[in-house]
Amino acid sequence: MAARVRTVYRAWSAASGRIRVTDRGAERRLIVRGDTLSIYRTDGNWTPVRREYWWKALEVVDIPRRPSALLVGLGGGTQIHLLHQVAAPRLITVIEHDPIIVRIAREWFGLDRITRLEILCTDAETAIRGLARAGRRFDYVMDDVSYADAPLIALPKLLTLAPLVARRGSLVVNRHRNGDPRVLARALRFYFRRVRIRRIRRTGENTLICCAGSMC
């Protein structure tokens, strides 16, 4: 018999709306406005997540052994846990505008046990501008907040991220399959030597734009 889904926590925030944390067996989910933003394995077994876009976003690019990483969008921190599965990050920097999401990620999704983690709780534009002024560069950059934005809205945001990618680093952009990732990929080819599109499962909604070889 399949385990039933239990709602273990509810919250509401002005920035994100209705928030739920659910458990089904060892799988915990962060659900915001009806959409799953993160999966957390309470038993420490991340194998079931390997078919999901969070894992694929780490497979499609070369990540050095001790990378510095920048994640735009926190959710429950699935990507943070997976980065620790595949590498030994010297520092993970996360941009998240909603302090309620940050608190939930720490209390319910294991982020309180993660070391070498820097969370910038502000809007992405402000945080990215500050990182650029400080001359920060990252080996791995993941954008998970432009998912459903129209290309004309998403592109200016992504172009501000390009200078933050190290020369041998990578940028991965999570896009909805109906968001025409080809438009963004064409524009990003002016900033990266290698740009390709990766569909996650034939029936899935996620498409990854994978960029490497920074020319910024």
Backbone bond lengths (Angstrom), bond angles and torsions (degrees), N, CA, C in turn:
res aa  C-N    CA-C-N  psi(-1)  N-CA   C-N-CA  omega(-1)  CA-C   N-CA-C  phi
1 M - - - 1.464 - - 1.530 109.81 -
2 A 1.318 115.78 131.10 1.461 120.40 -179.44 1.524 110.18 -67.99
3 A 1.329 114.98 143.21 1.461 119.75 178.39 1.527 109.42 -66.18
4 R 1.314 115.88 142.58 1.469 118.97 179.70 1.526 110.19 -83.44
5 V 1.304 115.45 156.45 1.457 121.68 179.48 1.527 109.16 -86.10
6 R 1.328 116.27 127.37 1.462 121.88 178.31 1.526 109.41 -117.66
7 T 1.295 117.01 131.52 1.463 120.53 171.99 1.521 108.02 -84.28
8 V 1.338 116.06 117.21 1.466 120.42 -174.93 1.527 112.41 -103.06
9 Y 1.329 116.16 -12.25 1.468 118.81 179.54 1.522 108.80 -159.37
10 R 1.324 115.53 142.43 1.463 122.26 176.03 1.523 109.23 -130.80
11 A 1.313 115.39 146.72 1.464 120.03 176.22 1.526 108.22 -155.62
12 W 1.307 114.31 169.52 1.466 120.80 174.76 1.514 107.27 -142.23
13 S 1.326 116.08 140.07 1.461 119.68 175.01 1.518 109.22 -135.99
14 A 1.318 115.50 152.40 1.463 120.27 179.42 1.518 111.20 -63.51
15 A 1.331 116.98 -31.93 1.465 120.87 -176.66 1.521 112.69 -80.18
16 S 1.339 117.14 -37.97 1.468 120.64 -171.26 1.516 114.17 -112.56
17 G 1.326 118.83 -15.39 1.447 120.71 -178.11 1.518 111.89 83.11
18 R 1.343 115.86 -144.25 1.467 121.12 -175.78 1.525 110.83 -76.04
19 I 1.319 116.24 130.88 1.465 122.62 -176.82 1.525 108.79 -125.02
20 R 1.333 116.41 134.97 1.467 121.01 174.43 1.519 109.65 -132.06
21 V 1.320 115.58 147.22 1.463 122.43 168.95 1.520 106.38 -115.05
22 T 1.338 116.73 123.92 1.463 120.56 -178.38 1.520 110.62 -121.05
23 D 1.317 115.36 150.29 1.466 122.54 174.20 1.515 109.40 -119.23
24 R 1.330 114.65 136.52 1.460 121.01 170.48 1.516 106.06 -138.45
25 G 1.323 116.90 101.99 1.457 119.65 -171.63 1.518 109.33 62.15
26 A 1.333 116.02 -127.69 1.473 121.24 -179.25 1.522 112.47 -91.57
27 E 1.330 117.15 4.81 1.465 120.27 -178.11 1.526 110.84 -101.82
28 R 1.312 115.39 119.41 1.462 121.86 177.06 1.530 108.59 -107.23
29 R 1.310 116.23 137.00 1.464 120.64 -178.75 1.527 111.25 -124.76
30 L 1.328 113.84 144.71 1.462 121.19 170.36 1.522 106.99 -102.43
31 I 1.330 116.46 118.58 1.457 121.77 -176.10 1.522 108.60 -118.45
32 V 1.317 115.58 121.36 1.460 121.77 -178.53 1.524 108.71 -122.23
33 R 1.311 115.70 121.13 1.474 121.55 -178.14 1.522 111.25 53.30
34 G 1.312 116.23 36.37 1.459 121.53 176.82 1.508 115.65 86.71
35 D 1.331 118.64 -6.72 1.465 122.35 -179.41 1.526 110.60 -104.75
36 T 1.334 116.24 138.68 1.457 120.90 176.57 1.520 109.64 -78.01
37 L 1.341 116.62 118.39 1.459 121.33 179.48 1.520 112.43 -97.77
38 S 1.333 117.32 -24.90 1.465 119.51 -177.14 1.517 110.86 -154.59
39 I 1.324 114.21 153.55 1.459 122.79 171.78 1.522 107.45 -124.39
40 Y 1.318 115.68 137.77 1.467 121.60 178.19 1.521 108.27 -131.78
41 R 1.327 116.33 131.22 1.458 121.43 179.55 1.528 109.11 -94.63
42 T 1.318 116.07 109.43 1.457 120.06 -177.87 1.524 112.40 -71.79
43 D 1.344 117.27 -17.01 1.466 120.52 177.56 1.525 112.52 -93.36
44 G 1.338 117.65 0.11 1.462 121.14 179.40 1.512 114.49 79.29
45 N 1.335 118.39 1.61 1.467 122.07 -179.97 1.527 108.91 -95.37
46 W 1.331 115.62 103.89 1.460 120.65 -176.01 1.531 113.42 -92.47
47 T 1.319 117.55 3.67 1.471 120.43 -178.37 1.529 112.79 -55.75
48 P 1.341 120.46 -43.52 1.471 119.27 -179.79 1.524 114.09 -61.66
49 V 1.326 117.72 -19.19 1.466 121.02 -177.64 1.528 111.25 -84.60
50 R 1.316 117.63 -9.34 1.468 120.13 -174.45 1.523 113.61 -66.45
51 R 1.296 118.27 -16.09 1.472 120.19 176.92 1.525 112.38 -88.23
52 E 1.327 116.48 -6.68 1.461 121.14 -175.93 1.537 111.25 -91.78
53 Y 1.326 116.04 165.29 1.467 120.46 -173.52 1.518 112.74 -65.53
54 W 1.328 118.04 -28.33 1.471 119.44 -179.69 1.530 110.90 -59.15
55 W 1.328 115.28 -43.25 1.468 119.72 179.38 1.520 110.90 -73.56
56 K 1.326 116.61 -43.22 1.464 120.44 -178.92 1.526 111.07 -60.35
57 A 1.337 116.94 -32.73 1.466 120.50 179.66 1.519 112.13 -65.18
58 L 1.318 117.31 -19.51 1.465 121.32 176.00 1.522 111.77 -93.17
59 E 1.323 117.05 -24.05 1.465 121.60 -179.59 1.522 112.94 -78.10
60 V 1.325 117.20 -29.48 1.468 120.64 -169.04 1.520 113.47 -81.14
61 V 1.332 117.94 -7.46 1.467 120.98 179.81 1.527 109.19 -131.82
62 D 1.326 115.51 162.97 1.465 120.97 176.60 1.528 109.09 -87.29
63 I 1.318 115.48 121.63 1.465 121.19 179.74 1.519 108.56 -114.01
64 P 1.327 118.08 125.11 1.468 119.84 178.62 1.523 111.17 -65.15
65 R 1.317 115.49 166.54 1.459 120.40 -173.70 1.526 112.54 -63.40
66 R 1.298 119.41 -41.83 1.470 121.77 -179.43 1.534 109.25 -120.96
67 P 1.317 116.55 73.50 1.465 119.23 -173.29 1.525 112.69 -81.44
68 S 1.308 114.24 157.53 1.462 120.88 161.49 1.526 105.81 -97.38
69 A 1.320 116.88 135.42 1.462 120.31 -174.31 1.518 110.50 -129.21
70 L 1.337 114.75 145.69 1.463 122.23 174.50 1.521 107.88 -123.58
71 L 1.328 116.28 122.31 1.456 121.92 178.52 1.524 108.49 -115.08
72 V 1.316 116.36 123.56 1.464 121.15 178.49 1.523 107.16 -98.86
73 G 1.320 115.49 104.77 1.459 122.22 -172.65 1.516 109.86 105.59
74 L 1.326 116.29 123.06 1.462 120.28 -176.05 1.512 113.14 -95.78
75 G 1.343 117.10 -48.25 1.456 118.57 -169.68 1.520 108.69 57.57
76 G 1.328 115.99 -135.70 1.457 120.10 175.94 1.511 113.29 -94.70
77 G 1.333 116.79 3.85 1.458 119.96 175.68 1.513 115.44 86.94
78 T 1.336 117.99 24.94 1.469 120.53 178.27 1.522 111.48 -53.00
79 Q 1.330 116.44 -46.58 1.463 121.01 -176.92 1.527 111.53 -62.93
80 I 1.316 117.37 -32.39 1.463 121.00 179.34 1.519 110.29 -64.68
81 H 1.324 116.45 -47.26 1.463 120.26 179.47 1.529 111.20 -63.65
82 L 1.334 116.63 -40.16 1.465 119.50 -178.83 1.523 111.52 -69.43
83 L 1.322 117.80 -35.81 1.468 120.05 175.52 1.518 110.85 -58.59
84 H 1.311 116.23 -37.80 1.467 119.64 177.94 1.527 111.50 -72.17
85 Q 1.331 117.88 -19.15 1.461 120.89 175.08 1.525 111.71 -75.29
86 V 1.328 117.40 -35.74 1.467 120.61 -172.52 1.523 113.56 -103.28
87 A 1.319 117.71 -14.91 1.465 120.79 -177.69 1.525 108.59 -149.11
88 A 1.309 115.73 -176.58 1.467 121.71 175.59 1.524 106.79 -124.40
89 P 1.329 117.17 77.00 1.470 120.14 -173.08 1.524 112.51 -57.24
90 R 1.328 114.79 134.45 1.468 117.15 175.44 1.521 110.89 -78.99
91 L 1.339 116.40 -24.63 1.465 120.42 173.94 1.526 108.77 -164.23
92 I 1.335 115.35 135.26 1.462 121.36 171.98 1.523 107.46 -115.98
93 T 1.326 115.82 122.78 1.462 122.21 177.26 1.523 108.26 -107.09
94 V 1.320 116.86 131.48 1.461 121.70 -178.00 1.523 109.46 -124.63
95 I 1.331 115.16 137.25 1.466 121.04 173.76 1.527 107.95 -106.41
96 E 1.312 117.37 121.70 1.472 122.37 178.65 1.529 108.78 -144.78
97 H 1.323 116.11 124.06 1.464 119.61 -173.45 1.523 113.77 -84.21
98 D 1.337 118.14 -15.18 1.463 121.02 -173.72 1.529 111.18 -105.35
99 P 1.335 118.75 110.49 1.463 120.03 -179.49 1.525 113.38 -64.16
100 I 1.333 117.95 -25.07 1.464 120.49 177.44 1.524 110.00 -66.51
101 I 1.325 117.10 -41.72 1.464 121.11 176.93 1.522 110.29 -62.71
102 V 1.322 117.37 -41.69 1.468 120.88 178.67 1.523 110.17 -60.10
103 R 1.321 117.09 -45.44 1.469 120.31 -179.45 1.522 111.34 -63.25
104 I 1.328 116.96 -44.13 1.465 120.53 -179.49 1.522 110.66 -63.97
105 A 1.331 117.11 -41.24 1.467 120.62 179.17 1.525 110.91 -60.87
106 R 1.312 116.72 -38.52 1.463 120.19 179.74 1.528 111.63 -71.88
107 E 1.331 116.71 -40.35 1.457 120.06 -173.35 1.520 113.31 -83.58
108 W 1.336 118.01 -31.37 1.459 121.58 -171.83 1.523 114.28 -116.35
109 F 1.326 118.51 -15.06 1.462 120.53 -173.18 1.526 113.31 -123.46
110 G 1.306 116.62 22.45 1.459 121.42 169.09 1.509 116.99 76.49
111 L 1.329 118.62 8.62 1.466 118.70 -177.51 1.521 112.61 -73.82
112 D 1.331 117.38 -17.20 1.463 119.56 177.49 1.521 111.97 -67.36
113 R 1.343 116.55 -14.67 1.469 120.53 -179.94 1.528 112.82 -101.02
114 I 1.327 117.11 -0.16 1.464 121.01 -178.09 1.529 109.94 -89.36
115 T 1.318 115.81 129.48 1.468 120.55 175.98 1.531 109.76 -98.24
116 R 1.322 116.18 169.31 1.468 122.93 179.54 1.538 110.80 53.48
117 L 1.337 113.68 47.22 1.463 121.37 -178.92 1.528 108.93 -124.51
118 E 1.339 115.45 126.27 1.465 122.67 -179.68 1.528 108.08 -118.35
119 I 1.332 117.33 118.31 1.461 121.24 -179.73 1.521 109.25 -111.26
120 L 1.324 115.72 120.99 1.460 122.41 177.66 1.527 107.12 -99.79
121 C 1.326 116.82 103.77 1.464 121.17 -175.30 1.529 109.05 -92.42
122 T 1.325 113.90 84.20 1.462 121.60 179.77 1.523 107.47 -161.17
123 D 1.315 117.43 178.28 1.461 119.28 178.19 1.523 110.13 -72.09
124 A 1.322 115.42 153.61 1.467 120.81 -173.51 1.523 111.93 -60.72
125 E 1.320 117.24 -40.97 1.471 119.99 -177.65 1.527 111.26 -59.75
126 T 1.329 116.36 -46.00 1.465 120.55 -179.99 1.520 111.25 -64.86
127 A 1.330 116.51 -44.80 1.464 120.64 -178.17 1.522 111.63 -64.55
128 I 1.322 117.17 -45.01 1.463 120.97 -178.49 1.525 110.69 -64.66
129 R 1.315 116.45 -40.72 1.463 120.18 177.81 1.531 110.64 -61.61
130 G 1.325 116.96 -41.31 1.460 120.58 178.31 1.515 112.60 -66.09
131 L 1.326 117.50 -40.49 1.467 121.07 178.18 1.526 110.56 -64.52
132 A 1.332 116.44 -39.80 1.467 119.92 179.25 1.526 111.10 -65.46
133 R 1.329 116.75 -42.75 1.471 120.11 178.82 1.528 111.20 -62.11
134 A 1.322 116.07 -33.71 1.466 120.50 -179.55 1.527 112.43 -80.12
135 G 1.343 117.27 -3.49 1.458 120.78 179.68 1.514 114.04 72.70
136 R 1.333 117.31 24.92 1.468 120.69 -178.49 1.525 110.40 -74.62
137 R 1.332 115.75 142.39 1.466 123.09 174.07 1.519 108.23 -135.13
138 F 1.332 116.47 148.81 1.453 121.13 -174.19 1.528 110.83 -130.55
139 D 1.333 115.27 145.57 1.463 120.78 178.28 1.524 111.91 -75.76
140 Y 1.327 116.35 -26.91 1.463 120.99 -178.44 1.524 108.43 -141.64
141 V 1.333 115.73 124.73 1.465 121.49 177.99 1.525 107.76 -125.01
142 M 1.329 116.07 129.33 1.464 121.56 179.45 1.521 109.14 -124.13
143 D 1.336 116.09 123.28 1.461 121.09 175.65 1.523 108.42 -102.76
144 D 1.334 115.52 117.41 1.462 120.31 -178.37 1.523 111.58 -122.92
145 V 1.334 116.49 18.50 1.463 119.06 -178.45 1.529 112.70 -114.81
146 S 1.327 117.92 -10.46 1.468 121.03 179.51 1.522 111.41 -94.76
147 Y 1.312 115.96 14.70 1.462 123.88 -171.81 1.526 113.28 -49.08
148 A 1.319 116.45 -50.66 1.464 119.81 -174.11 1.525 113.26 -107.61
149 D 1.325 117.41 4.13 1.466 119.94 -179.55 1.528 111.24 -69.35
150 A 1.313 116.40 145.75 1.463 120.23 172.05 1.527 109.03 -62.34
151 P 1.345 117.78 149.51 1.467 120.00 -177.62 1.526 114.07 -52.12
152 L 1.330 117.92 -39.55 1.465 120.00 -178.17 1.527 112.33 -68.41
153 I 1.330 116.43 -22.84 1.463 120.54 175.91 1.523 110.46 -86.77
154 A 1.330 116.50 -40.74 1.464 121.04 -176.72 1.523 112.56 -70.55
155 L 1.338 117.24 -38.16 1.467 120.09 -171.91 1.531 113.84 -58.91
156 P 1.340 120.63 -48.58 1.473 118.61 179.66 1.524 112.76 -58.38
157 K 1.333 117.23 -35.36 1.464 120.49 177.93 1.525 110.67 -64.87
158 L 1.327 115.94 -44.80 1.467 119.99 -177.77 1.522 111.46 -66.55
159 L 1.321 117.08 -35.33 1.466 119.67 -179.17 1.527 111.63 -67.82
160 T 1.335 117.74 -25.86 1.468 119.02 175.06 1.523 111.27 -74.21
161 L 1.330 117.04 -22.04 1.464 120.63 178.04 1.526 112.10 -80.10
162 A 1.327 117.16 -29.59 1.469 120.75 -174.09 1.527 113.24 -53.03
163 P 1.344 120.89 -44.50 1.470 119.70 -179.38 1.528 113.99 -68.36
164 L 1.339 117.37 -11.87 1.464 120.27 179.59 1.525 112.67 -86.85
165 V 1.328 116.42 -5.90 1.468 120.55 -179.61 1.524 109.33 -86.54
166 A 1.323 116.93 128.36 1.462 121.67 178.74 1.523 110.37 -62.91
167 R 1.327 116.78 159.68 1.467 121.57 -176.98 1.523 112.15 -52.57
168 R 1.312 116.47 -41.46 1.465 120.64 179.65 1.523 111.58 -102.92
169 G 1.322 115.84 17.87 1.455 120.37 -178.06 1.521 112.62 -90.75
170 S 1.333 114.76 -175.54 1.464 121.21 -176.92 1.520 110.50 -137.58
171 L 1.324 114.56 149.53 1.462 122.58 172.11 1.517 107.81 -120.02
172 V 1.333 116.88 129.08 1.463 122.09 176.23 1.521 107.97 -121.74
173 V 1.334 115.57 130.30 1.464 121.73 -177.81 1.522 108.57 -117.67
174 N 1.315 117.21 125.38 1.455 121.99 176.83 1.524 108.92 -90.34
175 R 1.347 115.56 122.74 1.465 120.77 -178.22 1.519 110.35 -129.23
176 H 1.335 116.02 149.35 1.455 120.71 170.98 1.523 108.12 -69.18
177 R 1.322 116.49 142.37 1.470 120.01 -175.76 1.524 112.67 -61.34
178 N 1.345 117.72 -23.43 1.463 120.67 178.98 1.526 112.67 -89.56
179 G 1.333 116.62 2.20 1.460 119.99 -177.19 1.512 114.29 -88.19
180 D 1.336 117.74 12.70 1.466 124.12 -179.98 1.524 111.66 49.02
181 P 1.332 117.49 71.84 1.465 120.31 -179.99 1.523 113.16 -63.73
182 R 1.340 117.66 -17.20 1.471 119.96 -178.33 1.526 111.76 -63.27
183 V 1.334 116.73 -34.18 1.469 120.32 178.89 1.520 110.18 -62.40
184 L 1.329 116.35 -46.57 1.460 120.47 179.69 1.520 111.12 -68.34
185 A 1.325 116.58 -39.36 1.470 120.16 -179.50 1.525 111.03 -61.09
186 R 1.330 117.04 -41.36 1.471 119.82 179.29 1.524 110.95 -61.79
187 A 1.321 116.98 -42.47 1.469 120.15 -179.67 1.521 111.36 -68.06
188 L 1.327 117.26 -38.57 1.465 120.93 -177.73 1.522 112.45 -70.26
189 R 1.322 117.42 -18.00 1.476 119.90 177.89 1.530 112.06 -67.91
190 F 1.307 118.19 -14.83 1.467 120.59 174.10 1.526 111.32 -78.52
191 Y 1.331 116.79 -11.67 1.463 121.37 -176.03 1.525 113.20 -117.48
192 F 1.338 116.65 -16.50 1.462 121.47 -179.10 1.526 109.83 -134.69
193 R 1.321 115.83 142.41 1.469 120.47 -178.88 1.524 111.92 -71.70
194 R 1.318 116.77 -32.26 1.466 120.17 -177.00 1.531 108.96 -126.49
195 V 1.324 115.33 119.28 1.461 121.70 178.41 1.524 107.83 -134.28
196 R 1.320 116.46 127.16 1.463 119.30 177.02 1.522 110.09 -141.57
197 I 1.314 114.96 161.67 1.462 122.16 -177.91 1.523 108.71 -112.38
198 R 1.319 116.02 133.62 1.461 121.29 -178.90 1.528 109.43 -127.13
199 R 1.327 115.89 116.86 1.468 121.14 176.52 1.525 108.92 -82.04
200 I 1.336 117.25 134.77 1.452 121.69 -179.99 1.521 108.93 -97.67
201 R 1.309 116.26 102.79 1.461 124.26 179.97 1.524 111.32 63.32
202 R 1.299 115.65 141.77 1.466 120.93 -176.50 1.521 111.98 -62.43
203 T 1.343 116.60 -33.71 1.457 120.04 -177.79 1.527 112.49 -96.67
204 G 1.321 117.49 0.39 1.462 120.52 -177.24 1.515 112.17 -83.49
205 E 1.322 115.95 165.48 1.459 121.85 -178.62 1.519 112.74 -101.25
206 N 1.333 117.85 -6.05 1.461 121.13 -174.69 1.518 111.97 -95.26
207 T 1.326 115.56 135.80 1.455 123.41 171.88 1.522 107.62 -127.33
208 L 1.325 116.40 133.63 1.459 121.15 -179.18 1.521 110.43 -105.17
209 I 1.328 116.20 132.96 1.465 121.76 170.11 1.521 106.20 -100.70
210 C 1.324 116.79 118.56 1.465 122.14 -172.98 1.525 109.11 -111.33
211 C 1.320 116.48 120.59 1.465 122.21 -175.03 1.523 110.34 -122.17
212 A 1.328 116.62 135.60 1.468 121.65 177.64 1.524 108.82 -145.89
213 G 1.326 116.13 162.86 1.454 120.68 -179.22 1.514 111.87 76.58
214 S 1.330 116.28 62.22 1.463 120.68 -176.48 1.527 111.80 -60.10
215 M 1.327 116.22 136.66 1.460 122.14 175.05 1.530 111.29 -111.43
216 C 1.340 116.97 14.07 1.466 121.19 -178.78 1.526 110.88 -85.53
